[in-house]
Amino acid sequence: MIIVFAHKKSSRLVYIFSRIFKDILGVEFFFSTNKQEFINSQLPSINYSTEDLNKGIWIVPHSLLYNIGIEKTEIGNIILWKNMPAFFSQEKGDIPFDLFAAAFYLITRYEEYHSVTLDNHGRYQYTNSILNKMGCIEEPIVDQWAYALKTELLKAYPECKFLPRSFRFIPTIDIDHPYLYRNKGFALNVLCLTKDLIKMDFSIFRERLLTILHLKEDIYFNFEFLLQLYQDLGVKGLFFVHVGPYGKFDRRYIYASKRYRKMLRWIAGKHEVNIHPSYIAAFNNLQFCEEKMELERILNRRIEASRQHFLRFRFPETFRQLLNADISDDYSALYSNQYGFRAGTSIPFTFYDLEKEQETSLIIHPTAVMDVTLNRDFDMNPQEALEKIKELATKVKAVNGDFITLFHNSSLAEDCFWKGWRNMYIKMIEQIK
């Protein structure tokens, strides 16, 4: 148990101290606003105030945890603490920056609220993030700060007991395209076959025709491979399924297919199957709910987790929408074109609504890396991608976080763009689990 002195409490203060101590470090704490109680206490102590009390580890607060609403916040100078970059520096105190305010700023995604510098899909850009500017977007920096604080506490209070969580590896699969050739309907199949002939792409024509005629398995329909792999290696996977309408950024298939429905139910019997809402559903509550209910009808069970298609979301609108639809967990917290830790942490955290100044029940699970990012944006070959993934996993293991990967069934199809990635995926699970 740790006693924390603060001149006053706030919802922000309670939220971030709970994240650091309970969720990351595994130690209980309580606040005291009584100076004499704090001084007289024999417990491990943190003085979170502007006053030097000659007791405990002294951290001078930044104003952020006592403010209300979202205001432009001056980051100030970037400093180094124990070879880690940090901000909200303070001239006094035992730690040269307000670790808790900085962690709150990152975890709540304070900088993303009301941002106008969005990409053409309405997404916040990683290039504008403070973590990118600090050069540590590939680090679970909040977790690292917390563990460095733990070291300082143990120096001062060797008797302090911590029960940190255990490392978890969670491979996830987004099913945007269950089929490459099959299940598109007669008219579209004829059109595609005709285009293949016009282009004189006879190998693709042959592949498409054999697949349509059910003389060959569709290369995207590789779920038996995935299930067998997970069973052999003893891992649990998470699957996110797209059931939205056809659109520019959505490719609707014939979900009435008995075989595909049966496959989804088979997967759901062994692993968790969740919703992957359509492009338009990101900011449309009615559309989201319709898609969620359709998947629930297919699986005959409740859907409680989600990952946004195109990783398209906004704070706080999208997350309020998830809450309204009775979604308890979201796995969208990463950038589409940059691997690393969007919120500076590898450990799940509850969504804090800054506009309402309220902690919610929605749990956000940070995802570290996506296959498309490595291949498309960084032009990595399978071996380079594997090394980068292992590097990120090592950092997460060091802080007992969750290492969550995002792959697509289509990237494991061994077609030309993804040649060698299936074997890399197998090695990844073997070496990280």
Secondary structure, DSSP 8 states (H G I E B T S, - for coil): -EEEE-SS--HHHHHHHIIIIIIII---EEEE--HHHHHH--S-EEE-SSS--SSSEE----GGGG--S---------EEETTEEE-SB-SSSSSSB-HHHHHHHHHTTGGGTT---B-TTS-B-GGGSHHHHHT-TTS-HHHHHHHHHHHHHHHH-TT--------EEEEEEEES-S-SSSSS-HHHHHHHHHHHHHTT-HHHHHHHHHHHTTSS--TT--HHHHHHHHHHHT---EEEE-----BTTB----TT-HHHHHHHHHHHHHSEEEE---TGGGG-HHHHHHHHHHHHHHHTS---EE--GGG---TTHHHHHHHHTT--EE---SBTTB-S-TTS-SS-EEEEETTTTEEEEEEE----EEHHIIIIIT---HHHHHHHHHHHHHHHHHTT-EEEEEEEGGGGS--GGGTTHHHHHHHHHHHH-
